Amino acid sequence: MVELRVLASDDDWPVWRQARLAALSEAPHAFRARLADWPHGGEDRWRARLTMPGAHNLVAVRDGGTVGMAAGMPGADATYELRSVWVSPRVRGQGVGDLLTGAVEAWARRTGARALRLAVVPGNEAAVALYLRHGFVASGELGEVPGDGVSRERVMVKRWG
């Protein structure tokens, strides 16, 4: 059984750090950020990440180990952001991505958002399929240019308000 845990304090920084470094190590192709960008900066940088105003940071835990993560961030015009979604290969296909995505959406709805947006790096079709299942659609926005310097992220949005 998978349990979702909200990281509500900057004291949870070691849990977030472990999950984020695992994600960037295991799936570097899935994120704009690079592993080399994160090990530096020390504890203060990790604590600051968890104390961003209004952020909602989650990890998925099974058998005492972290098997996934996701974050929600408040945004402009009541459009919040879904970020940092990752699921460990040992539990992929078992609904963990659905749990994380649904939990961030529920948080966004509870806190007054009218939409949730995200950006997916080119080629991450498993993530696109997850978001399509949850009702996200292409927004028409141009996303950031990832590390290849050529393509653009796919921006998707789900509106309800």
N, C-alpha and C positions, 0 to 999 in steps of 0.2 A: 504494500500500500504506500502511496506517495502522499506526503503531507506538505502543504505550502506553509512557509514560515515568512512572516513579514519582518524585515530587518528595520526596526523602528528606532534604533539608537546608534550613535557613532561607535559605541562599544562593540557592535556587530561587525566592525570593519574586517577582522580576520576571516569571517565567513564569506563576506562579499569578495574579498581579495582572492581567496582560494577558488571561488566559483568563476570569477572573471578571468583569472590566469588560466584556469582549466579550459574555459571557452576559447580564449585566444590561442592557446597551444593546440587544442584539438581541431578547431575549425577556423584557421586564420583567413580562409577564403570568404567567410561569412560576415566579416566585420570590417568597417572602415578603419577602426583602431588597430594597431599592431601590438603584438606582445612586447616588442622592444620599447613601446611608449609607456608601459605601465609598471614594470618592476621598480622603477626609480621614483623618487619623490617621498618615499617613506610613509610611515603611519599617518602623518598629517594629511597627505593627499587622499588616502583611502577613507579616512574619517570625513573629510570634506565632501567626498562623493556621496556619502550616506546622509549628509546633513543639508543637501541642497533643498532650499525651501519648497515644500509641497511634494517632494518626491515620494514615490511608493516603490520600495525595493523588495523583491521576493526571491526566495530560493525554494526549490523543490527538494525534499529530503526523502530518501528511502533507505531503510535499514541503517540509519545513522549517518549516511553519506549524502552529500549534495549531488543531485543528479540533474539540476536545471536552474535557470535563473531568468528573471525578467525585471524590467523597471518601467514605471510610469512617471511621466513628468508633466506638470502643468504647462500650458502653452497659451499663446495669444488667442483672443476671440473664442474662448471656451473650447478650443481644439487642443486636446492633450496629446502627448506622444507616448508611443510604445517603443521601448528601446532595450537593447542588450539581451534579447531572447536567445537562449541556448539550452539545448537538451543533450545530456550525455549519450554517446552512442549505445551504451548498455541498456538504455530505456527508450530509445527512439521507437516510434510506432506503438507506444503503449499509452498515449493520451496525455503525456506530461506537457507537451507544447500547448495542447488544448486547455489544460488546467491553468497554465500560466497566462495565456492570452485572455482567457475568460476572466481570470481574477483581476488582471489589470483593467479590463473593460468595466467590470463591476465597480472597481474603485473609482474609475473616471466618471461613471454615471452618478455614483453616490456623492461625489465632490463637485458636481455641477457642470461637467463637460457636456458638450453637445456633439462632439466628434472625437475620434481617436485616429491619429495619423502615424505612419511609420515609413521607414525607408529600407529597402532591401537591395543588397549589392547584386550586380549582374551575375547571373548563373546560379543563384541560390533558389532553385525551383522548389525544393522541399519547403522552404519558408513561405514562398508565394502560395503554394497549395494550402498550407496551414491558414494563412490569412484569408484566402478566398473562402475556405470553409467557414470562417467566422464572419463573413459578410463584408470584408474589405474590398474596395474596388480601386482601380487606377485613378489617381487624382488629376492627372494632366499636368502636374507640376514637374519641373526639372529638378532632379535630385542632385546631390553632391557628386563630384568626380572622385571616384575611389583611386586607390594606389596605381592603377594602370594608366591614369592620366588621359584616358580616351572615353570610356563609357560613362554612363551616369546611373546612379541608384534609381530604382523604381520606387516612386512615392505612392503609397496607398492610403486610403482613408475609409473610415466607417462613420457615417453620420446617423444620429438618432434624435436630435433635438431641433 
